[in-house]
Amino acid sequence: MLPRSARAQAAAAVKRFVAWYVPNGIEMAGWTPAATGADYALTPILQPLASLRSEVLVLSGLANLPARDTVPGDHARGTGGFLTARNVRRTDGADIQNGISLDQRIAQFVGGTTTLPSLQLGAESGGSTGNCDSGYSCAYARNISWAGPQTPLAKETDPASAFERLFQGTDTSLSAEERERRRVERLSVLDAVAEDALRLRAELGGDDRHKLDEYLTGVRELELRVRSASGGSCDAAQPADPDDFRTRVRAMADLIVLALRCDATRVVTFMQANAGSNQTFPWLGVLDGHHQVSHHQSNAANLAALRAIDTWEIEELAYLLQQLDATAEPTGGTLLDSSIVFFSSEIEDGDRHRHTNLPVLVAGRGGGALAPGRHVRFAANTPIANLFLAFVRAFGVQDATFGADGTSPLTI
């Protein structure tokens, strides 16, 4: 078998980007490795990545300085600038102002070759109007993907609707009720193509036939899972039912893998929850809201709750990475080899609300563009926009700058 780096280069023709956002920062004492380089020890929060450590970069010292300001609103401001590296305008009206996000700059370059230029997913619903954080619009707090300064791209939080968009298309002229009725009445995606699949199967050899059967079975199982994970639609910002939330996060990870595997899109963003989310985690024994315990004030019980939440978040990320790593590319290597997966939060720590020393993970090899398996500590306040500039360069976009302060792409 070819070395991992060679397999990554074999998959270099098609590259993919995934951004995974979590709210309220991370408990940094349980996150940050003591040593740098390849021989660093995984911290408790990062332990779920043990089997994938050779495919992950832990990055320290990065800052989103444009998200700082002299007024409150760090959650919304940091989330609005999560992928734009811009200081967003303080408003709860229609005069929002941001910049193009990293995913959309990449999608401008690669999105024309797929059914969907990009896909926006999330596990917690909520609209984009009104005041969500100290005078900052909900558009900033609930969207990380921005097509332009005034154009946030709303995320899909219903797994079944996301599945339908990927594989059945969406007629935007239909009312919500008509779309729902059509979805309920419509035959399964696989039923609609069963005849073609059977014809193709008859023409394939043994190995390819087995792969087709495995693929169709996987799609069928995912279709059933996402439909069972879908609840009623609601525009309210109330936290999701905990059991439903947990199921929805996992279903969305499966959808990300399937979307990339089918080449329905090559650019995906996922908000595990909205900025300042107060979601509870009873399966972890955490009955207080996430935002509430993130203001830990060094209280031992709050810190323990945060570590449990943060570790679960990394478990869910690890699940996504494992599925990508288990999916072979036709040209060699795996989906993880050909992908750049970016994970972070809008702030460093929920108690301090700082936009410096952000918790950052980068997984995958980007078709040979990245050299993972290390902890890298950059100089304090290194612009995260320089990381984003490195990402767009990896996709062949020769931009000289990115965001408000990205001028020199990082070498990672």
Long-range contacts (C-beta under 8 A, 24 or more apart in sequence): 2-332, 4-54, 4-337, 4-365, 5-365, 5-368, 7-332, 7-333, 7-334, 7-337, 8-333, 8-337, 8-338, 8-365, 8-366, 8-367, 8-368, 9-367, 9-368, 10-329, 10-331, 10-332, 10-333, 10-337, 11-329, 11-331, 11-332, 11-333, 11-334, 11-337, 11-338, 11-367, 12-338, 12-367, 12-368, 13-331, 13-367, 14-263, 14-266, 14-329, 14-331, 14-338, 14-367, 15-110, 15-266, 15-338, 15-339, 15-340, 15-366, 15-367, 15-369, 15-394, 15-395, 16-260, 16-266, 16-267, 16-268, 16-335, 16-338, 16-339, 16-340, 17-102, 17-103, 17-106, 17-266, 17-267, 17-268, 17-339, 17-340, 17-341, 17-342, 17-391, 17-395, 18-256, 18-260, 18-267, 18-268, 18-269, 18-270, 18-320, 18-339, 18-340, 18-341, 18-342, 19-82, 19-83, 19-102, 19-103, 19-144, 19-268, 19-269, 19-270, 19-341, 19-342, 19-343, 20-270, 20-272, 20-317, 20-320, 20-341, 20-342, 20-343, 21-79, 21-82, 21-144, 21-269, 21-270, 21-271, 21-272, 21-344, 21-345, 21-346, 22-272, 22-273, 22-313, 22-343, 22-344, 22-345, 23-75, 23-79, 23-272, 23-273, 23-274, 23-275, 23-276, 23-277, 23-290, 23-291, 23-345, 23-346, 24-75, 24-276, 24-277, 24-290, 24-291, 24-294, 24-345, 24-347, 24-350, 25-294, 25-345, 25-346, 25-347, 25-348, 25-349, 25-350, 25-353, 25-359, 26-306, 26-310, 26-345, 26-348, 26-349, 26-359, 27-296, 27-303, 27-306, 27-307, 27-310, 27-349, 28-348, 28-349, 28-357, 28-359, 29-303, 30-303, 30-306, 30-307, 30-310, 30-311, 31-310, 31-359, 32-60, 33-58, 33-375, 35-375, 36-374, 36-375, 36-376, 36-377, 37-374, 37-375, 38-373, 38-374, 40-374, 40-375, 44-307, 44-311, 45-307, 45-310, 45-311, 45-314, 46-314, 47-311, 47-314, 48-311, 48-314, 48-315, 48-317, 48-318, 49-314, 49-317, 49-318, 49-321, 49-361, 51-318, 51-322, 52-318, 52-321, 52-322, 52-325, 52-363, 53-373, 54-372, 54-373, 55-321, 55-325, 55-336, 55-363, 55-364, 55-365, 55-372, 55-373, 56-321, 56-361, 56-362, 56-363, 56-372, 56-373, 57-361, 57-362, 57-363, 57-370, 57-372, 57-373, 57-374, 57-375, 57-376, 57-412, 58-360, 58-361, 58-374, 58-375, 58-376, 59-360, 59-361, 59-362, 59-375, 59-376, 59-378, 59-387, 59-412, 60-357, 60-360, 60-375, 60-376, 60-377, 60-378, 61-357, 61-377, 61-378, 61-379, 61-380, 61-381, 61-382, 62-357, 62-358, 62-360, 62-378, 62-382, 62-383, 62-384, 62-387, 63-355, 63-356, 63-357, 63-358, 63-380, 63-381, 63-382, 63-383, 63-384, 64-355, 64-358, 64-383, 64-384, 64-385, 65-355, 65-356, 65-381, 65-383, 65-404, 65-405, 66-385, 66-403, 66-404, 66-405, 67-346, 67-355, 68-355, 71-134, 71-135, 72-133, 72-134, 73-133, 73-134, 73-135, 73-136, 74-133, 74-346, 74-347, 74-353, 74-355, 75-133, 75-141, 75-275, 75-276, 75-291, 75-346, 75-347, 75-353, 76-132, 76-133, 76-134, 76-136, 76-137, 76-138, 76-140, 76-141, 76-275, 76-276, 77-133, 77-136, 77-140, 77-346, 78-275, 78-345, 78-346, 78-347, 78-355, 79-140, 79-141, 79-142, 79-143, 79-144, 79-274, 79-275, 79-346, 80-136, 80-139, 80-140, 80-141, 80-143, 80-146, 81-346, 81-403, 82-144, 82-344, 82-346, 83-144, 83-145, 83-146, 83-269, 83-388, 84-146, 84-403, 85-383, 85-384, 85-385, 85-388, 85-402, 85-403, 85-404, 85-405, 85-406, 86-403, 86-404, 87-404, 88-136, 88-140, 90-135, 90-136, 91-135, 91-136, 91-137, 92-130, 92-131, 92-132, 92-135, 92-136, 92-137, 92-138, 93-137, 96-137, 96-139, 96-140, 96-149, 96-150, 96-152, 97-149, 97-150, 98-140, 98-146, 98-149, 98-150, 98-152, 99-146, 99-148, 99-149, 99-403, 99-404, 100-146, 100-147, 100-148, 100-149, 101-144, 101-145, 101-146, 101-147, 101-269, 102-342, 102-388, 102-391, 102-392, 102-402, 103-144, 103-145, 103-267, 103-268, 103-269, 104-145, 104-146, 104-147, 104-153, 104-267, 105-392, 105-397, 105-399, 105-402, 106-267, 106-391, 106-392, 106-395, 106-397, 107-266, 107-267, 108-397, 109-392, 109-395, 109-396, 109-397, 110-266, 110-267, 110-395, 111-265, 111-266, 111-267, 113-266, 114-263, 114-264, 114-265, 114-266, 115-166, 115-264, 115-265, 116-165, 116-166, 116-259, 116-264, 116-265, 117-265, 117-267, 118-145, 118-153, 118-265, 118-267, 118-268, 118-269, 119-156, 119-162, 119-165, 119-166, 119-256, 119-259, 119-264, 119-265, 119-267, 119-268, 119-269, 120-145, 120-153, 120-154, 120-155, 120-156, 120-268, 120-269, 121-155, 121-156, 121-157, 121-162, 121-252, 121-255, 121-256, 121-268, 121-269, 121-270, 121-271, 122-155, 122-156, 122-157, 122-252, 122-270, 122-271, 122-272, 122-273, 122-274, 123-157, 123-240, 123-245, 123-248, 123-249, 123-252, 123-270, 123-271, 123-272, 123-273, 124-157, 124-239, 124-240, 124-245, 124-271, 124-272, 124-273, 124-274, 124-277, 124-279, 125-157, 125-233, 125-234, 125-235, 125-236, 125-237, 125-240, 126-235, 126-236, 126-237, 126-274, 127-235, 127-237, 128-152, 128-154, 132-237, 132-274, 132-275, 132-276, 133-275, 133-276, 138-237, 140-275, 141-274, 141-275, 141-276, 142-237, 142-271, 142-274, 142-275, 143-271, 144-269, 144-271, 145-269, 155-269, 155-270, 155-271, 157-248, 158-230, 158-231, 158-233, 159-225, 159-226, 159-227, 159-229, 159-230, 159-248, 159-251, 159-252, 159-255, 160-226, 160-227, 160-229, 160-230, 161-230, 162-226, 162-252, 162-255, 163-189, 163-222, 163-223, 163-226, 163-227, 163-255, 166-255, 166-258, 166-259, 166-262, 166-264, 166-265, 167-219, 167-262, 167-264, 176-233, 188-220, 188-223, 189-219, 189-223, 190-216, 190-219, 190-220, 190-223, 218-258, 219-258, 222-251, 222-254, 222-255, 222-258, 225-251, 225-254, 226-251, 226-254, 226-255, 237-274, 239-273, 239-277, 239-278, 239-279, 239-280, 239-289, 240-279, 242-279, 242-280, 242-281, 242-282, 242-283, 243-283, 245-273, 245-279, 246-283, 249-316, 250-316, 250-319, 253-316, 253-319, 253-320, 253-323, 254-323, 256-320, 257-320, 257-323, 257-324, 257-327, 257-335, 260-324, 260-327, 260-335, 260-339, 261-327, 261-335, 272-313, 272-316, 275-346, 281-308, 281-309, 281-312, 284-308, 284-309, 284-312, 291-350, 293-350, 294-349, 294-350, 294-351, 295-350, 295-351, 296-350, 296-351, 297-351, 298-351, 306-350, 317-341, 317-343, 317-361, 317-363, 321-363, 321-364, 324-364, 336-363, 336-364, 336-365, 337-364, 337-365, 337-367, 338-364, 338-365, 338-366, 338-367, 339-363, 339-364, 339-365, 339-366, 340-364, 340-366, 340-369, 340-370, 340-391, 340-394, 342-391, 344-384, 356-380, 356-381, 358-384, 360-384, 360-387, 362-387, 362-412, 366-391, 366-394, 367-394, 369-394, 370-394, 370-412, 371-412, 376-412, 378-410, 382-410, 383-407, 386-410, 387-412
